[in-house]
Amino acid sequence: MIQVAILTRRLKEGKTYEDFRKAWFHTTGFGLAGGNKMYTMINAFDPREIIVIGITEVTLKQFSDTLNIDVDFRLEHSLDDIIEPEIGRKFGLLVSEDDFSAAGDIAYKPPCVSGKETNIEEFYHDLKEAAEMIARASEKRDKAKKAEI
């Protein structure tokens, strides 16, 4: 499965993207053969808004492991001095990839990822499992942050 995360953060006044990058950058990798890429963009209409899109090819077990690595890393490498407290978090699984580059008519095709048709029943099962894993990781992070206070 391919997991997609979209995180939006707003820099505190006087902080720069480079400040964010130095604090955010993972110096511990996830160890995923399928890959984990992060695409970072800056909002054209609000240069203080940093948007990170993460695309990770994982099994459900690997997904749980990466969440734990990320929670532990982020607790050790806080962004609190760099970003505003509100963070936009969107997590999901890739259900289809479509290429509309061609000119002219394009025939409808069912949802596919990497050339393989998506089994919708299996997809929704995995989506539910992933949501539960994210909720548990969020609880772990929130509990640890409260203990710091």
N, CA, C and O atoms as a GROMACS GRO file, in nm:
protein
  596
    1MET      N    1   0.084  -0.118   0.000
    1MET     CA    2   0.000   0.000   0.000
    1MET      C    3   0.088   0.124   0.000
    1MET      O    4   0.204   0.121   0.043
    2ILE      N    5   0.032   0.231  -0.049
    2ILE     CA    6   0.105   0.357  -0.050
    2ILE      C    7   0.031   0.455   0.040
    2ILE      O    8  -0.085   0.489   0.017
    3GLN      N    9   0.101   0.500   0.144
    3GLN     CA   10   0.045   0.592   0.241
    3GLN      C   11   0.085   0.733   0.201
    3GLN      O   12   0.198   0.757   0.158
    4VAL      N   13  -0.008   0.826   0.214
    4VAL     CA   14   0.016   0.966   0.180
    4VAL      C   15  -0.016   1.051   0.302
    4VAL      O   16  -0.121   1.035   0.364
    5ALA      N   17   0.074   1.141   0.335
    5ALA     CA   18   0.052   1.234   0.445
    5ALA      C   19   0.071   1.376   0.393
    5ALA      O   20   0.165   1.403   0.318
    6ILE      N   21  -0.018   1.464   0.433
    6ILE     CA   22  -0.005   1.606   0.400
    6ILE      C   23  -0.009   1.681   0.532
    6ILE      O   24  -0.110   1.681   0.602
    7LEU      N   25   0.101   1.746   0.565
    7LEU     CA   26   0.112   1.820   0.690
    7LEU      C   27   0.138   1.966   0.659
    7LEU      O   28   0.227   2.000   0.582
    8THR      N   29   0.059   2.052   0.720
    8THR     CA   30   0.079   2.196   0.702
    8THR      C   31   0.119   2.256   0.836
    8THR      O   32   0.059   2.228   0.940
    9ARG      N   33   0.221   2.338   0.830
    9ARG     CA   34   0.270   2.405   0.950
    9ARG      C   35   0.296   2.550   0.914
    9ARG      O   36   0.330   2.582   0.800
   10ARG      N   37   0.281   2.638   1.012
   10ARG     CA   38   0.304   2.780   0.989
   10ARG      C   39   0.422   2.824   1.075
   10ARG      O   40   0.424   2.802   1.196
   11LEU      N   41   0.520   2.884   1.009
   11LEU     CA   42   0.637   2.933   1.080
   11LEU      C   43   0.598   3.044   1.177
   11LEU      O   44   0.512   3.126   1.147
   12LYS      N   45   0.663   3.045   1.291
   12LYS     CA   46   0.645   3.156   1.384
   12LYS      C   47   0.708   3.280   1.323
   12LYS      O   48   0.799   3.270   1.240
   13GLU      N   49   0.660   3.394   1.364
   13GLU     CA   50   0.714   3.522   1.315
   13GLU      C   51   0.866   3.524   1.337
   13GLU      O   52   0.914   3.493   1.446
   14GLY      N   53   0.940   3.561   1.232
   14GLY     CA   54   1.085   3.571   1.240
   14GLY      C   55   1.159   3.441   1.211
   14GLY      O   56   1.282   3.443   1.200
   15LYS      N   57   1.088   3.330   1.199
   15LYS     CA   58   1.153   3.203   1.168
   15LYS      C   59   1.154   3.183   1.016
   15LYS      O   60   1.070   3.237   0.945
   16THR      N   61   1.252   3.105   0.968
   16THR     CA   62   1.269   3.085   0.824
   16THR      C   63   1.249   2.937   0.788
   16THR      O   64   1.244   2.850   0.875
   17TYR      N   65   1.237   2.913   0.659
   17TYR     CA   66   1.230   2.775   0.613
   17TYR      C   67   1.354   2.698   0.657
   17TYR      O   68   1.344   2.582   0.696
   18GLU      N   69   1.471   2.761   0.650
   18GLU     CA   70   1.594   2.692   0.690
   18GLU      C   71   1.590   2.655   0.838
   18GLU      O   72   1.638   2.548   0.876
   19ASP      N   73   1.532   2.742   0.924
   19ASP     CA   74   1.514   2.707   1.065
   19ASP      C   75   1.428   2.581   1.076
   19ASP      O   76   1.460   2.488   1.150
   20PHE      N   77   1.317   2.581   1.001
   20PHE     CA   78   1.227   2.466   1.001
   20PHE      C   79   1.299   2.341   0.954
   20PHE      O   80   1.293   2.237   1.019
   21ARG      N   81   1.369   2.352   0.841
   21ARG     CA   82   1.434   2.234   0.783
   21ARG      C   83   1.536   2.173   0.878
   21ARG      O   84   1.543   2.050   0.891
   22LYS      N   85   1.615   2.256   0.943
   22LYS     CA   86   1.715   2.204   1.037
   22LYS      C   87   1.649   2.129   1.153
   22LYS      O   88   1.701   2.027   1.198
   23ALA      N   89   1.536   2.179   1.201
   23ALA     CA   90   1.466   2.113   1.313
   23ALA      C   91   1.385   1.992   1.266
   23ALA      O   92   1.374   1.893   1.338
   24TRP      N   93   1.328   1.999   1.147
   24TRP     CA   94   1.239   1.895   1.095
   24TRP      C   95   1.312   1.775   1.037
   24TRP      O   96   1.264   1.663   1.049
   25PHE      N   97   1.428   1.796   0.975
   25PHE     CA   98   1.496   1.694   0.896
   25PHE      C   99   1.523   1.568   0.978
   25PHE      O  100   1.583   1.575   1.085
   26HIS      N  101   1.479   1.454   0.927
   26HIS     CA  102   1.499   1.326   0.993
   26HIS      C  103   1.643   1.280   0.975
   26HIS      O  104   1.689   1.260   0.862
   27THR      N  105   1.713   1.263   1.084
   27THR     CA  106   1.847   1.208   1.078
   27THR      C  107   1.844   1.058   1.108
   27THR      O  108   1.949   0.994   1.116
   28THR      N  109   1.724   1.004   1.124
   28THR     CA  110   1.702   0.860   1.138
   28THR      C  111   1.605   0.819   1.030
   28THR      O  112   1.494   0.871   1.023
   29GLY      N  113   1.646   0.726   0.945
   29GLY     CA  114   1.560   0.682   0.836
   29GLY      C  115   1.462   0.574   0.880
   29GLY      O  116   1.473   0.520   0.989
   30PHE      N  117   1.366   0.546   0.794
   30PHE     CA  118   1.262   0.448   0.824
   30PHE      C  119   1.298   0.306   0.779
   30PHE      O  120   1.230   0.211   0.818
   31GLY      N  121   1.402   0.291   0.698
   31GLY     CA  122   1.444   0.158   0.654
   31GLY      C  123   1.341   0.089   0.567
   31GLY      O  124   1.312  -0.029   0.588
   32LEU      N  125   1.287   0.159   0.469
   32LEU     CA  126   1.182   0.104   0.384
   32LEU      C  127   1.233   0.080   0.242
   32LEU      O  128   1.272   0.173   0.173
   33ALA      N  129   1.231  -0.046   0.201
   33ALA     CA  130   1.275  -0.080   0.066
   33ALA      C  131   1.183  -0.018  -0.039
   33ALA      O  132   1.228   0.020  -0.147
   34GLY      N  133   1.053  -0.008  -0.007
   34GLY     CA  134   0.956   0.048  -0.100
   34GLY      C  135   0.971   0.198  -0.119
   34GLY      O  136   0.926   0.253  -0.219
   35GLY      N  137   1.034   0.262  -0.023
   35GLY     CA  138   1.062   0.405  -0.036
   35GLY      C  139   0.976   0.494   0.051
   35GLY      O  140   0.863   0.461   0.086
   36ASN      N  141   1.034   0.606   0.086
   36ASN     CA  142   0.966   0.711   0.160
   36ASN      C  143   1.021   0.843   0.108
   36ASN      O  144   1.139   0.874   0.126
   37LYS      N  145   0.936   0.919   0.043
   37LYS     CA  146   0.978   1.049  -0.011
   37LYS      C  147   0.892   1.157   0.051
   37LYS      O  148   0.771   1.141   0.071
   38MET      N  149   0.957   1.268   0.081
   38MET     CA  150   0.889   1.384   0.135
   38MET      C  151   0.906   1.499   0.036
   38MET      O  152   1.018   1.531  -0.004
   39TYR      N  153   0.797   1.559  -0.001
   39TYR     CA  154   0.797   1.675  -0.090
   39TYR      C  155   0.756   1.795  -0.007
   39TYR      O  156   0.645   1.799   0.047
   40THR      N  157   0.845   1.892   0.003
   40THR     CA  158   0.816   2.011   0.083
   40THR      C  159   0.792   2.129  -0.008
   40THR      O  160   0.868   2.154  -0.102
   41MET      N  161   0.685   2.200   0.021
   41MET     CA  162   0.656   2.320  -0.057
   41MET      C  163   0.625   2.435   0.037
   41MET      O  164   0.589   2.415   0.153
   42ILE      N  165   0.640   2.554  -0.015
   42ILE     CA  166   0.605   2.676   0.057
   42ILE      C  167   0.487   2.738  -0.016
   42ILE      O  168   0.488   2.753  -0.138
   43ASN      N  169   0.385   2.773   0.060
   43ASN     CA  170   0.263   2.830   0.003
   43ASN      C  171   0.295   2.962  -0.067
   43ASN      O  172   0.352   3.053  -0.007
   44ALA      N  173   0.258   2.972  -0.194
   44ALA     CA  174   0.285   3.093  -0.273
   44ALA      C  175   0.212   3.215  -0.217
   44ALA      O  176   0.259   3.327  -0.234
   45PHE      N  177   0.099   3.194  -0.151
   45PHE     CA  178   0.019   3.305  -0.099
   45PHE      C  179   0.045   3.334   0.048
   45PHE      O  180  -0.003   3.433   0.102
   46ASP      N  181   0.121   3.246   0.113
   46ASP     CA  182   0.157   3.263   0.254
   46ASP      C  183   0.294   3.197   0.275
   46ASP      O  184   0.300   3.080   0.313
   47PRO      N  185   0.402   3.269   0.252
   47PRO     CA  186   0.535   3.210   0.260
   47PRO      C  187   0.572   3.156   0.398
   47PRO      O  188   0.674   3.088   0.412
   48ARG      N  189   0.492   3.183   0.500
   48ARG     CA  190   0.518   3.125   0.632
   48ARG      C  191   0.457   2.985   0.645
   48ARG      O  192   0.485   2.914   0.741
   49GLU      N  193   0.374   2.946   0.548
   49GLU     CA  194   0.313   2.813   0.554
   49GLU      C  195   0.400   2.712   0.480
   49GLU      O  196   0.430   2.729   0.361
   50ILE      N  197   0.439   2.607   0.553
   50ILE     CA  198   0.520   2.498   0.498
   50ILE      C  199   0.428   2.376   0.484
   50ILE      O  200   0.359   2.339   0.578
   51ILE      N  201   0.428   2.316   0.367
   51ILE     CA  202   0.344   2.199   0.340
   51ILE      C  203   0.436   2.084   0.302
   51ILE      O  204   0.516   2.095   0.209
   52VAL      N  205   0.424   1.973   0.374
   52VAL     CA  206   0.505   1.855   0.345
   52VAL      C  207   0.411   1.744   0.302
   52VAL      O  208   0.315   1.711   0.372
   53ILE      N  209   0.440   1.686   0.186
   53ILE     CA  210   0.363   1.573   0.135
   53ILE      C  211   0.456   1.453   0.139
   53ILE      O  212   0.558   1.449   0.071
   54GLY      N  213   0.418   1.355   0.219
   54GLY     CA  214   0.498   1.234   0.233
   54GLY      C  215   0.430   1.119   0.160
   54GLY      O  216   0.310   1.098   0.174
   55ILE      N  217   0.508   1.044   0.084
   55ILE     CA  218   0.456   0.928   0.011
   55ILE      C  219   0.543   0.810   0.049
   55ILE      O  220   0.664   0.810   0.027
   56THR      N  221   0.479   0.708   0.108
   56THR     CA  222   0.552   0.596   0.163
   56THR      C  223   0.489   0.465   0.119
   56THR      O  224   0.369   0.444   0.137
   57GLU      N  225   0.569   0.377   0.061
   57GLU     CA  226   0.520   0.244   0.024
   57GLU      C  227   0.552   0.149   0.139
   57GLU      O  228   0.668   0.124   0.170
   58VAL      N  229   0.444   0.096   0.203
   58VAL     CA  230   0.460   0.016   0.324
   58VAL      C  231   0.355  -0.094   0.333
   58VAL      O  232   0.252  -0.090   0.266
   59THR      N  233   0.384  -0.191   0.419
   59THR     CA  234   0.281  -0.285   0.464
   59THR      C  235   0.217  -0.223   0.589
   59THR      O  236   0.268  -0.123   0.641
   60LEU      N  237   0.108  -0.279   0.636
   60LEU     CA  238   0.046  -0.227   0.758
   60LEU      C  239   0.143  -0.234   0.876
   60LEU      O  240   0.149  -0.141   0.957
   61LYS      N  241   0.217  -0.342   0.888
   61LYS     CA  242   0.314  -0.357   0.998
   61LYS      C  243   0.423  -0.249   0.987
   61LYS      O  244   0.457  -0.186   1.087
   62GLN      N  245   0.477  -0.229   0.867
   62GLN     CA  246   0.580  -0.127   0.849
   62GLN      C  247   0.524   0.012   0.879
   62GLN      O  248   0.594   0.097   0.933
   63PHE      N  249   0.397   0.035   0.844
   63PHE     CA  250   0.334   0.164   0.870
   63PHE      C  251   0.332   0.192   1.019
   63PHE      O  252   0.364   0.302   1.063
   64SER      N  253   0.294   0.092   1.098
   64SER     CA  254   0.294   0.108   1.243
   64SER      C  255   0.434   0.140   1.294
   64SER      O  256   0.451   0.228   1.378
   65ASP      N  257   0.534   0.069   1.242
   65ASP     CA  258   0.673   0.094   1.283
   65ASP      C  259   0.718   0.236   1.247
   65ASP      O  260   0.782   0.302   1.328
   66THR      N  261   0.683   0.283   1.126
   66THR     CA  262   0.726   0.418   1.086
   66THR      C  263   0.658   0.525   1.171
   66THR      O  264   0.720   0.627   1.202
   67LEU      N  265   0.532   0.502   1.209
   67LEU     CA  266   0.464   0.597   1.297
   67LEU      C  267   0.537   0.608   1.430
   67LEU      O  268   0.555   0.718   1.483
   68ASN      N  269   0.578   0.495   1.485
   68ASN     CA  270   0.650   0.496   1.612
   68ASN      C  271   0.785   0.564   1.599
   68ASN      O  272   0.825   0.641   1.688
   69ILE      N  273   0.856   0.538   1.491
   69ILE     CA  274   0.985   0.606   1.468
   69ILE      C  275   0.963   0.757   1.460
   69ILE      O  276   1.039   0.834   1.520
   70ASP      N  277   0.860   0.799   1.387
   70ASP     CA  278   0.834   0.941   1.369
   70ASP      C  279   0.795   1.007   1.501
   70ASP      O  280   0.844   1.115   1.533
   71VAL      N  281   0.708   0.943   1.578
   71VAL     CA  282   0.667   1.000   1.708
   71VAL      C  283   0.789   1.016   1.798
   71VAL      O  284   0.809   1.122   1.857
   72ASP      N  285   0.870   0.910   1.810
   72ASP     CA  286   0.988   0.918   1.896
   72ASP      C  287   1.085   1.025   1.849
   72ASP      O  288   1.139   1.100   1.930
   73PHE      N  289   1.107   1.032   1.717
   73PHE     CA  290   1.199   1.131   1.662
   73PHE      C  291   1.148   1.272   1.688
   73PHE      O  292   1.224   1.360   1.731
   74ARG      N  293   1.020   1.295   1.663
   74ARG     CA  294   0.964   1.429   1.680
   74ARG      C  295   0.963   1.471   1.827
   74ARG      O  296   0.980   1.589   1.857
   75LEU      N  297   0.944   1.375   1.919
   75LEU     CA  298   0.951   1.410   2.060
   75LEU      C  299   1.092   1.452   2.100
   75LEU      O  300   1.110   1.538   2.186
   76GLU      N  301   1.192   1.390   2.038
   76GLU     CA  302   1.332   1.424   2.066
   76GLU      C  303   1.376   1.550   1.990
   76GLU      O  304   1.469   1.618   2.033
   77HIS      N  305   1.311   1.580   1.879
   77HIS     CA  306   1.348   1.693   1.794
   77HIS      C  307   1.224   1.780   1.771
   77HIS      O  308   1.163   1.778   1.664
   78SER      N  309   1.189   1.854   1.872
   78SER     CA  310   1.067   1.933   1.871
   78SER      C  311   1.075   2.049   1.770
   78SER      O  312   1.181   2.106   1.745
   79LEU      N  313   0.960   2.080   1.715
   79LEU     CA  314   0.948   2.196   1.626
   79LEU      C  315   0.881   2.314   1.697
   79LEU      O  316   0.853   2.416   1.635
   80ASP      N  317   0.854   2.299   1.826
   80ASP     CA  318   0.776   2.399   1.900
   80ASP      C  319   0.831   2.540   1.893
   80ASP      O  320   0.754   2.636   1.894
   81ASP      N  321   0.963   2.556   1.886
   81ASP     CA  322   1.023   2.690   1.880
   81ASP      C  323   1.016   2.750   1.740
   81ASP      O  324   1.040   2.870   1.723
   82ILE      N  325   0.983   2.668   1.640
   82ILE     CA  326   0.988   2.711   1.501
   82ILE      C  327   0.849   2.737   1.443
   82ILE      O  328   0.830   2.831   1.366
   83ILE      N  329   0.753   2.652   1.480
   83ILE     CA  330   0.620   2.660   1.417
   83ILE      C  331   0.512   2.695   1.518
   83ILE      O  332   0.528   2.677   1.639
   84GLU      N  333   0.401   2.745   1.465
   84GLU     CA  334   0.283   2.771   1.547
   84GLU      C  335   0.227   2.636   1.595
   84GLU      O  336   0.253   2.534   1.532
   85PRO      N  337   0.152   2.635   1.704
   85PRO     CA  338   0.105   2.508   1.760
   85PRO      C  339   0.005   2.431   1.672
   85PRO      O  340  -0.001   2.308   1.679
   86GLU      N  341  -0.072   2.501   1.591
   86GLU     CA  342  -0.170   2.433   1.506
   86GLU      C  343  -0.100   2.368   1.388
   86GLU      O  344  -0.024   2.433   1.317
   87ILE      N  345  -0.128   2.240   1.366
   87ILE     CA  346  -0.070   2.166   1.254
   87ILE      C  347  -0.184   2.100   1.179
   87ILE      O  348  -0.267   2.032   1.239
   88GLY      N  349  -0.189   2.119   1.048
   88GLY     CA  350  -0.288   2.049   0.966
   88GLY      C  351  -0.234   1.911   0.934
   88GLY      O  352  -0.122   1.897   0.883
   89ARG      N  353  -0.313   1.808   0.964
   89ARG     CA  354  -0.268   1.671   0.940
   89ARG      C  355  -0.372   1.598   0.856
   89ARG      O  356  -0.488   1.588   0.894
   90LYS      N  357  -0.328   1.547   0.743
   90LYS     CA  358  -0.413   1.464   0.657
   90LYS      C  359  -0.334   1.338   0.625
   90LYS      O  360  -0.224   1.345   0.570
   91PHE      N  361  -0.390   1.224   0.660
   91PHE     CA  362  -0.327   1.096   0.632
   91PHE      C  363  -0.424   1.011   0.553
   91PHE      O  364  -0.544   1.014   0.580
   92GLY      N  365  -0.375   0.938   0.458
   92GLY     CA  366  -0.461   0.849   0.380
   92GLY      C  367  -0.378   0.747   0.305
   92GLY      O  368  -0.256   0.745   0.313
   93LEU      N  369  -0.449   0.662   0.232
   93LEU     CA  370  -0.385   0.562   0.148
   93LEU      C  371  -0.416   0.596   0.004
   93LEU      O  372  -0.526   0.643  -0.028
   94LEU      N  373  -0.322   0.572  -0.083
   94LEU     CA  374  -0.340   0.600  -0.225
   94LEU      C  375  -0.436   0.497  -0.283
   94LEU      O  376  -0.410   0.377  -0.279
   95VAL      N  377  -0.548   0.545  -0.338
   95VAL     CA  378  -0.649   0.456  -0.395
   95VAL      C  379  -0.633   0.445  -0.546
   95VAL      O  380  -0.670   0.344  -0.605
   96SER      N  381  -0.578   0.549  -0.610
   96SER     CA  382  -0.560   0.546  -0.754
   96SER      C  383  -0.459   0.650  -0.798
   96SER      O  384  -0.445   0.756  -0.737
   97GLU      N  385  -0.390   0.618  -0.905
   97GLU     CA  386  -0.305   0.717  -0.971
   97GLU      C  387  -0.348   0.723  -1.117
   97GLU      O  388  -0.361   0.621  -1.184
   98ASP      N  389  -0.371   0.843  -1.163
   98ASP     CA  390  -0.424   0.862  -1.297
   98ASP      C  391  -0.337   0.961  -1.373
   98ASP      O  392  -0.291   1.060  -1.316
   99ASP      N  393  -0.316   0.934  -1.500
   99ASP     CA  394  -0.233   1.019  -1.585
   99ASP      C  395  -0.322   1.081  -1.691
   99ASP      O  396  -0.372   1.012  -1.781
  100PHE      N  397  -0.342   1.210  -1.681
  100PHE     CA  398  -0.426   1.282  -1.777
  100PHE      C  399  -0.340   1.368  -1.870
  100PHE      O  400  -0.385   1.472  -1.918
  101SER      N  401  -0.217   1.326  -1.895
  101SER     CA  402  -0.124   1.404  -1.977
  101SER      C  403  -0.158   1.403  -2.125
  101SER      O  404  -0.132   1.501  -2.196
  102ALA      N  405  -0.217   1.296  -2.172
  102ALA     CA  406  -0.243   1.281  -2.316
  102ALA      C  407  -0.344   1.385  -2.364
  102ALA      O  408  -0.429   1.430  -2.288
  103ALA      N  409  -0.332   1.421  -2.490
  103ALA     CA  410  -0.430   1.512  -2.551
  103ALA      C  411  -0.550   1.428  -2.597
  103ALA      O  412  -0.536   1.311  -2.630
  104GLY      N  413  -0.666   1.490  -2.599
  104GLY     CA  414  -0.784   1.423  -2.653
  104GLY      C  415  -0.855   1.336  -2.551
  104GLY      O  416  -0.834   1.349  -2.430
  105ASP      N  417  -0.940   1.248  -2.603
  105ASP     CA  418  -1.023   1.163  -2.518
  105ASP      C  419  -0.939   1.060  -2.443
  105ASP      O  420  -0.841   1.008  -2.495
  106ILE      N  421  -0.981   1.034  -2.321
  106ILE     CA  422  -0.918   0.931  -2.238
  106ILE      C  423  -1.029   0.840  -2.189
  106ILE      O  424  -1.127   0.887  -2.130
  107ALA      N  425  -1.014   0.711  -2.212
  107ALA     CA  426  -1.116   0.615  -2.169
  107ALA      C  427  -1.111   0.597  -2.018
  107ALA      O  428  -1.004   0.599  -1.957
  108TYR      N  429  -1.229   0.581  -1.959
  108TYR     CA  430  -1.238   0.555  -1.815
  108TYR      C  431  -1.167   0.424  -1.782
  108TYR      O  432  -1.172   0.328  -1.859
  109LYS      N  433  -1.102   0.421  -1.668
  109LYS     CA  434  -1.045   0.296  -1.618
  109LYS      C  435  -1.070   0.289  -1.468
  109LYS      O  436  -1.080   0.392  -1.402
  110PRO      N  437  -1.080   0.170  -1.415
  110PRO     CA  438  -1.100   0.157  -1.270
  110PRO      C  439  -0.977   0.206  -1.195
  110PRO      O  440  -0.871   0.221  -1.254
  111PRO      N  441  -0.990   0.231  -1.065
  111PRO     CA  442  -0.875   0.278  -0.988
  111PRO      C  443  -0.763   0.176  -0.988
  111PRO      O  444  -0.786   0.056  -0.968
  112CYS      N  445  -0.640   0.224  -1.010
  112CYS     CA  446  -0.520   0.139  -1.013
  112CYS      C  447  -0.406   0.212  -0.946
  112CYS      O  448  -0.397   0.335  -0.948
  113VAL      N  449  -0.317   0.134  -0.885
  113VAL     CA  450  -0.193   0.187  -0.829
  113VAL      C  451  -0.080   0.100  -0.882
  113VAL      O  452  -0.084  -0.022  -0.870
  114SER      N  453   0.019   0.163  -0.940
  114SER     CA  454   0.134   0.092  -0.999
  114SER      C  455   0.089  -0.013  -1.099
  114SER      O  456   0.147  -0.122  -1.106
  115GLY      N  457  -0.015   0.019  -1.176
  115GLY     CA  458  -0.063  -0.071  -1.280
  115GLY      C  459  -0.151  -0.184  -1.230
  115GLY      O  460  -0.197  -0.265  -1.310
  116LYS      N  461  -0.174  -0.193  -1.099
  116LYS     CA  462  -0.256  -0.300  -1.042
  116LYS      C  463  -0.390  -0.242  -0.997
  116LYS      O  464  -0.395  -0.143  -0.924
  117GLU      N  465  -0.500  -0.305  -1.043
  117GLU     CA  466  -0.632  -0.256  -1.006
  117GLU      C  467  -0.652  -0.264  -0.854
  117GLU      O  468  -0.616  -0.363  -0.790
  118THR      N  469  -0.709  -0.158  -0.799
  118THR     CA  470  -0.732  -0.149  -0.656
  118THR      C  471  -0.851  -0.237  -0.617
  118THR      O  472  -0.959  -0.226  -0.674
  119ASN      N  473  -0.829  -0.324  -0.520
  119ASN     CA  474  -0.936  -0.403  -0.460
  119ASN      C  475  -0.999  -0.314  -0.354
  119ASN      O  476  -0.942  -0.296  -0.246
  120ILE      N  477  -1.115  -0.259  -0.384
  120ILE     CA  478  -1.177  -0.159  -0.297
  120ILE      C  479  -1.208  -0.214  -0.158
  120ILE      O  480  -1.189  -0.144  -0.059
  121GLU      N  481  -1.256  -0.337  -0.149
  121GLU     CA  482  -1.287  -0.396  -0.018
  121GLU      C  483  -1.160  -0.406   0.067
  121GLU      O  484  -1.160  -0.369   0.184
  122GLU      N  485  -1.053  -0.455   0.009
  122GLU     CA  486  -0.924  -0.464   0.078
  122GLU      C  487  -0.872  -0.325   0.113
  122GLU      O  488  -0.818  -0.303   0.222
  123PHE      N  489  -0.890  -0.231   0.020
  123PHE     CA  490  -0.845  -0.094   0.043
  123PHE      C  491  -0.911  -0.035   0.168
  123PHE      O  492  -0.842   0.022   0.252
  124TYR      N  493  -1.044  -0.048   0.180
  124TYR     CA  494  -1.113   0.011   0.295
  124TYR      C  495  -1.076  -0.060   0.426
  124TYR      O  496  -1.074   0.004   0.531
  125HIS      N  497  -1.046  -0.188   0.420
  125HIS     CA  498  -0.997  -0.259   0.539
  125HIS      C  499  -0.864  -0.198   0.583
  125HIS      O  500  -0.846  -0.164   0.700
  126ASP      N  501  -0.771  -0.184   0.489
  126ASP     CA  502  -0.640  -0.126   0.520
  126ASP      C  503  -0.651   0.018   0.568
  126ASP      O  504  -0.578   0.060   0.658
  127LEU      N  505  -0.744   0.094   0.508
  127LEU     CA  506  -0.764   0.233   0.547
  127LEU      C  507  -0.809   0.242   0.693
  127LEU      O  508  -0.761   0.326   0.768
  128LYS      N  509  -0.900   0.154   0.732
  128LYS     CA  510  -0.948   0.151   0.871
  128LYS      C  511  -0.834   0.116   0.965
  128LYS      O  512  -0.817   0.180   1.069
  129GLU      N  513  -0.755   0.015   0.930
  129GLU     CA  514  -0.640  -0.024   1.012
  129GLU      C  515  -0.540   0.092   1.025
  129GLU      O  516  -0.491   0.120   1.134
  130ALA      N  517  -0.512   0.158   0.915
  130ALA     CA  518  -0.418   0.270   0.916
  130ALA      C  519  -0.470   0.383   1.005
  130ALA      O  520  -0.393   0.442   1.081
  131ALA      N  521  -0.599   0.412   0.998
  131ALA     CA  522  -0.658   0.518   1.081
  131ALA      C  523  -0.642   0.485   1.229
  131ALA      O  524  -0.613   0.573   1.310
  132GLU      N  525  -0.662   0.358   1.265
  132GLU     CA  526  -0.646   0.318   1.405
  132GLU      C  527  -0.501   0.332   1.450
  132GLU      O  528  -0.475   0.372   1.563
  133MET      N  529  -0.407   0.298   1.362
  133MET     CA  530  -0.265   0.313   1.394
  133MET      C  531  -0.227   0.459   1.414
  133MET      O  532  -0.152   0.493   1.506
  134ILE      N  533  -0.279   0.545   1.329
  134ILE     CA  534  -0.251   0.689   1.339
  134ILE      C  535  -0.307   0.743   1.470
  134ILE      O  536  -0.242   0.822   1.537
  135ALA      N  537  -0.428   0.700   1.505
  135ALA     CA  538  -0.490   0.746   1.630
  135ALA      C  539  -0.406   0.703   1.751
  135ALA      O  540  -0.384   0.783   1.842
  136ARG      N  541  -0.357   0.579   1.751
  136ARG     CA  542  -0.273   0.532   1.862
  136ARG      C  543  -0.142   0.610   1.868
  136ARG      O  544  -0.097   0.646   1.977
  137ALA      N  545  -0.080   0.636   1.754
  137ALA     CA  546   0.045   0.713   1.752
  137ALA      C  547   0.022   0.855   1.801
  137ALA      O  548   0.104   0.911   1.874
  138SER      N  549  -0.091   0.915   1.761
  138SER     CA  550  -0.123   1.051   1.807
  138SER      C  551  -0.143   1.054   1.958
  138SER      O  552  -0.098   1.147   2.025
  139GLU      N  553  -0.212   0.953   2.011
  139GLU     CA  554  -0.232   0.945   2.156
  139GLU      C  555  -0.098   0.934   2.228
  139GLU      O  556  -0.076   1.001   2.329
  140LYS      N  557  -0.009   0.850   2.175
  140LYS     CA  558   0.124   0.833   2.235
  140LYS      C  559   0.199   0.965   2.236
  140LYS      O  560   0.259   1.003   2.336
  141ARG      N  561   0.196   1.036   2.122
  141ARG     CA  562   0.266   1.165   2.111
  141ARG      C  563   0.205   1.267   2.207
  141ARG      O  564   0.278   1.336   2.278
  142ASP      N  565   0.072   1.276   2.210
  142ASP     CA  566   0.006   1.374   2.296
  142ASP      C  567   0.032   1.346   2.443
  142ASP      O  568   0.054   1.439   2.521
  143LYS      N  569   0.029   1.220   2.482
  143LYS     CA  570   0.055   1.181   2.621
  143LYS      C  571   0.198   1.217   2.659
  143LYS      O  572   0.222   1.268   2.769
  144ALA      N  573   0.293   1.191   2.571
  144ALA     CA  574   0.433   1.222   2.599
  144ALA      C  575   0.454   1.373   2.608
  144ALA      O  576   0.528   1.421   2.694
  145LYS      N  577   0.388   1.449   2.520
  145LYS     CA  578   0.402   1.596   2.523
  145LYS      C  579   0.344   1.653   2.653
  145LYS      O  580   0.400   1.746   2.711
  146LYS      N  581   0.231   1.598   2.698
  146LYS     CA  582   0.170   1.645   2.824
  146LYS      C  583   0.261   1.615   2.942
  146LYS      O  584   0.268   1.693   3.037
  147ALA      N  585   0.331   1.501   2.937
  147ALA     CA  586   0.422   1.464   3.046
  147ALA      C  587   0.539   1.561   3.054
  147ALA      O  588   0.596   1.580   3.161
  148GLU      N  589   0.576   1.624   2.940
  148GLU     CA  590   0.686   1.719   2.936
  148GLU      C  591   0.651   1.848   3.008
  148GLU      O  592   0.738   1.918   3.061
  149ILE      N  593   0.522   1.880   3.009
  149ILE     CA  594   0.477   2.011   3.064
  149ILE      C  595   0.483   2.017   3.213
  149ILE      O  596   0.448   2.119   3.273
   0.00000   0.00000   0.00000
